[in-house]
């Protein structure tokens, strides 16, 4: 058995009932979500959306990085985005470890010195979320007409709490 056989079989089952053929790629609900890569998060499901409704950008910590801003600008101007949610989450590894701890853990896992690798840990999630919302709001290519919210997702309850 190949390392990917289970996933390839699951893809075949998925494709047998595929409903997005010919889809235009526009965010039909006008939503973009920036959130963490954490597998406990279902970005569409947590706000009642389905595939095709939103643009999703994920990274460690759910931060508004340069790449996230690039995605948001394109989403707003080319893909129908009218509302942006920035959604980090509780119990995030990026907010519960120091840079040194993550470097040590990666070094231990790989057997390679990872002291040079940046992980961009988050000392204060609420302050980081406020900064990220401010970064999006002040971007010259994101118009004031775009609605913007900063939320914290609770991985234990599934609820989002609006902070900004």
N, C-alpha and C positions, 0 to 999 in steps of 0.2 A: 504494500500500500504506500502510495506517495504521500508526503507530508501535507499535501493540499487536497487530497481526494475527497475528504468530507466536505470541504468548502466548495469544491467544483461541483459535487453532487447537489449541494444545497443551492448553488447558483442555477443549476439546470432546473430544479423545482421552482425556483423563483421566476426564472425566465419563461416557464411554461404558462404562467398566468400574468405575464408582464403587461401592465396597463399604461405605461408612460411612453410608449413608442410614439415618436413624432412630437413629443412635448417641446414647447418653445423655450424652456429654460428660465422663464420669468418666474419670480416669486409671486404666485397667484394670490396669496394673502397679504402681500406687500411687506413681509417681515424678514429681517435679518437677525440672526442670533450669534453672538460671540460667546463661547463657553469653553469649558475645559474638555480635555480629551478623555476624562475619566469615564470608564465604561458603565458607571452607575447612572449616567445622565442620558436620558432619551430627549434630545432637544425639541423634537417635534411633538412628541407625546405629552411633555410636561406643560405645554400651552395649547393642547387640543388641535394641533395641526397634523397634516398628512404630507407624504412626499409630493413635491411640486409647489407647496405653499410658501416655503421659506428658503433663504440662503443661510447656510450654517458654516461658521468658521470656528474650528476647534484648535486649541493649543494647550500646553501645560499651564494650568492656573486660570485659563479663560481670560487672559490679558489682551488689551488692545495694543497690539504690536504694530510695527510698520506694515507687515503683511496683512494683518487684520484690517488696518485702515485702507489699504489698497483694495481689499475685497469689499469693504463697505462703500467706498467711492464708486466702484464699478456696479455694485448692487443698486445704489441709489440712482445712478445716471443711465444704466443700461438694462437693469433687470427688475424694475418695478418696486424696489424697496422704499417704503414710506415710514416704516417703524423699525427701530433698532433696539434690541435688548442685549445688554451686557450682563452675563450671568455666571459669575464664579460660584463655588459651592462650599458647603461645610465639609470638614474633615479632608481637606485637600492636602496632598503630600507637599505641594509647593508652598503651603502656608503653615505646615506643621513640622517642617525640617529646616535646618540651617543649610546654607550653601556648603559648608564643611561636611555636614552629615551626609548630604546627597553625594558629594564627591567621594567620601569614604565608602558609602554603600556601593556606588558604581565601581570604584576601584576594587573592592572586595569581590564583587560579582564577576568582573572581567579579568582580574589579575593584572590589570594595566593601570598605571597612574592616571587618574582622572582629575588631578588637582588643577588643571588648566581649563577644564570644561565649565562654562557658565550655565547655571540652571535658573537664574532669575527668581529666587525664592521671594515670597511675599511676607513681609514682617507684620503688616496690618491689612487684612483683606478689605475692610470697609474703606480705609484711606486709599488703598490701591484702586478700588472700584470707583470712588469719587474722582480720582485722578484720571481713570480711563474714560469716564463719562465726560469729564471736562475736555479731555483730548479729542474725543469725537465731536463734541459740540463746538469746539473752537477750530476744527479743520475747515479751511477755506472752501473745500469742495463738497462739504456736507451742508446743504442749505438749512436754514432755521425751520423750514416747513416740515422737515423730517422729525417725527416724534422719537424721543430717546429716553430709555429708562435703564437704571442700574438696579439689578436684583441679586439676591443671594438665594441660591437653591439649596434646600435642606435634603441631603441624600438619605436621611432616615424617615422623612415624612412625605417627600415628593412635592412639598410646597415651595413656592417662590415668595420672597419677601422684598417688596420694593424699598430700596434704600435711597435712590436718587431719581 
